[in-house]
Amino acid sequence: MPVLLMLMLAAVNAATIACFAIDKSRAVSGGWRLRESTLLGLAALGGSPGVVWARRHYRHKTRKQPFATQLDVIAMVHVGLAGGLLIALL
């Protein structure tokens, strides 16, 4: 079960990074953009590490409010959940 969970989280993070790359490319070229709700949903499903990396790597959506704050809150919740799970397992 833990291996399956790790694979699922890896897939969500890969999809999150890919979506940020696609959205950045479309932003530069003036094309149709991905919905912010899609990006937030991927982050909420466990893609917050991918969000942190993609925002810095692509320099995308770093200042847009309230979107940036919402992503930061999701990441903080995930850190808290991971910390709580770690404490519970120890």
Steps between C-alpha positions, in 0.01 A plus 500: 500500500772760582666429164171557318446826688851617412445416134170688500663805661783486246246491217304796642819700542614418146159607367517820706843589363383424145192720542709791629734459201207494259336803662826698495551416133147609418543820704810591300341418164162655579309173473212359702602460862428225751247584769640599834257253657675220310839604636360541852328161477823325402678672788226394743519137380861482617681696233626773730869394470458520123338842535787634708755374250308605187425853625869561561630318193260659251467829690129466454210612719734619774328833570142449379263547794304336655623201299855505643371520856260211438786285371711592802217403737456165326874433529497591871205268564687218326811564711283492813331177394832335418644612833198372688516167319868470578442569868214250508715230340789557740 
